[in-house]
């Protein structure tokens, strides 16, 4: 498609204040070839902290150098030429400002308009704005990205021009269209008046009038520092229409010539047809005459209507009344027609507005997703910025989904992208509800694990909702069922524990299953009916410990070498209150967390076969927590507690001193289980169907 020809209208503030040290260069080549290849060059140099005339001289030298360097190489691309010119200008400014010792600071903003494209860059506090459809935009992070000034997140790369000896400026590329207004403004003017004042002037006034208005506002408001600004309005160029030459007559196709010959011969034969119609008319004339006479006699025999009475002559009042009535009816009709047209126009306007708002919302959502992706890809990742972008995209997506013109497929795709990026930012290792089989369908849509352990082979999650014991391993992450409900008589696994690389699982039928490699064995104690309930269990030194909250007892089953368990032994000297046991962990001692959030510690004395409660008083650094689960592994240096309602994991010494607290992702549901790997420096938690990894910082 042919590019539209554009023209520009310019207004600056430099002519209004002749004594200022700021420099504005607006170069529009007169040669058509240069205009098409290099375009129009605009440069603003702001002088801050001025002392004497040195700042103005340096600014003028830097501006002239930038313009010359840009137009010097005609074979290079626009971005390469502009970046090279700004680098040369920055080096010259660094050389000249070295002797000023901070008395002068320069800031620059540059723009190039080539055909229907805009290239912009800035160094320092000066700003580049694009006003499109009465909205104010800033250069985005990527080419073609429009960043709304209200939601800007970018920062300048250098504090001033020449502040860094060697700088590679970013060049922003954006398509431009008639009606857009480009604004180059100094940082002091933007800080003093605000970007909204610049936008209002650009929208409502001619560029020269806008520059004069901004200058007067700066004087009236007492703006300190530079007030330099350029207003560049882009309009469609008027050009003479090309000459219209008559096209040579096209030769008629062969089929047209043949058809015309056939038509001519048929018409000549038709003109010589016999006068059949005239003969039939002459033969039927007597009968038609007799029929006409008969009809006339019949009409004469019919009863006649009374003669009409003479009408009263119209008066001027009657005629005026009829005219007013006709005018009123015509006015009402016109009003109804105008109302109908206005209604249709308003509905069309509303529909177009809804469509436009929806399209802009989708563009904004895609821009937020791209920005969040870039923030997540940084080294290290900027999770806070990515979270802000994702939250903003999710809110905008919900608003766009309510639009009458919303595309459900597009909305669903964007939601999947937002959800996937949200999981990546949050640290989701795997979503068990999305594990698919060979046919591409989810094999466990109701996955919701309730217990989690780990060893050198990976993580093991007991999932009674899906009826599986999941094994999560590998990099990239892989998921496979270690136990499946219905296979080999296995019920729904609800609890899981381990002894080194051997995994033990307890299902809803109170069967204990031993998993080692690919082998599965039923190692349920013969007297498992002794347990009134099995709320938690642990395996330590080949012994099985079952927490029976209903009876308030811990049942110990001894075993060697862990392939078959003996009869149950009540292991607590004094049972805990009925119905209070919630979680258990065994190292050298037995740790129990109750439903009230109390931490109980039991220890077996050398002369006893049962464990007796010993004192354990936690010393919290902050507000006391109410733990819901405990992890105590003899080879780990600390014990860990999970506070489900507050979404926090606490690291504690075995003498009760708190070491650290680790906050879990606040945007996920409450955790149902956790496992801490000190070797990997990672906290694994289960939130619904998702397994999330959180860094265990030192």
HELIX and SHEET records of a PDB file:
HELIX    1   1 UNK A   32  UNK A   37  1                                   6    
HELIX    2   2 UNK A   54  UNK A   72  1                                  19    
HELIX    3   3 UNK A   78  UNK A   97  1                                  20    
HELIX    4   4 UNK A  149  UNK A  151  5                                   3    
HELIX    5   5 UNK A  187  UNK A  193  1                                   7    
HELIX    6   6 UNK A  195  UNK A  204  1                                  10    
HELIX    7   7 UNK A  207  UNK A  221  1                                  15    
HELIX    8   8 UNK A  254  UNK A  271  1                                  18    
HELIX    9   9 UNK A  276  UNK A  301  1                                  26    
HELIX   10  10 UNK A  316  UNK A  377  1                                  62    
HELIX   11  11 UNK A  383  UNK A  401  1                                  19    
HELIX   12  12 UNK A  408  UNK A  426  1                                  19    
HELIX   13  13 UNK A  432  UNK A  434  5                                   3    
HELIX   14  14 UNK A  487  UNK A  489  5                                   3    
HELIX   15  15 UNK A  528  UNK A  530  5                                   3    
SHEET    1   A 6 UNK A   6  UNK A  12  0                                        
SHEET    2   A 6 UNK A 229  UNK A 236 -1                                        
SHEET    3   A 6 UNK A 181  UNK A 185 -1                                        
SHEET    4   A 6 UNK A 127  UNK A 132 -1                                        
SHEET    5   A 6 UNK A 135  UNK A 139 -1                                        
SHEET    6   A 6 UNK A 146  UNK A 148 -1                                        
SHEET    1   B 5 UNK A  23  UNK A  27  0                                        
SHEET    2   B 5 UNK A  40  UNK A  48 -1                                        
SHEET    3   B 5 UNK A 105  UNK A 114 -1                                        
SHEET    4   B 5 UNK A 117  UNK A 123 -1                                        
SHEET    5   B 5 UNK A 172  UNK A 175 -1                                        
SHEET    1   C 4 UNK A 428  UNK A 431  0                                        
SHEET    2   C 4 UNK A 690  UNK A 695 -1                                        
SHEET    3   C 4 UNK A 682  UNK A 687 -1                                        
SHEET    4   C 4 UNK A 673  UNK A 677 -1                                        
SHEET    1   D 4 UNK A 451  UNK A 455  0                                        
SHEET    2   D 4 UNK A 458  UNK A 463 -1                                        
SHEET    3   D 4 UNK A 468  UNK A 473 -1                                        
SHEET    4   D 4 UNK A 478  UNK A 484 -1                                        
SHEET    1   E 4 UNK A 493  UNK A 499  0                                        
SHEET    2   E 4 UNK A 502  UNK A 507 -1                                        
SHEET    3   E 4 UNK A 512  UNK A 516 -1                                        
SHEET    4   E 4 UNK A 519  UNK A 522 -1                                        
SHEET    1   F 4 UNK A 536  UNK A 540  0                                        
SHEET    2   F 4 UNK A 543  UNK A 548 -1                                        
SHEET    3   F 4 UNK A 553  UNK A 557 -1                                        
SHEET    4   F 4 UNK A 569  UNK A 570 -1                                        
SHEET    1   G 4 UNK A 581  UNK A 586  0                                        
SHEET    2   G 4 UNK A 590  UNK A 594 -1                                        
SHEET    3   G 4 UNK A 599  UNK A 604 -1                                        
SHEET    4   G 4 UNK A 611  UNK A 614 -1                                        
SHEET    1   H 4 UNK A 629  UNK A 631  0                                        
SHEET    2   H 4 UNK A 639  UNK A 643 -1                                        
SHEET    3   H 4 UNK A 648  UNK A 652 -1                                        
SHEET    4   H 4 UNK A 658  UNK A 663 -1                                        
END                                                                             
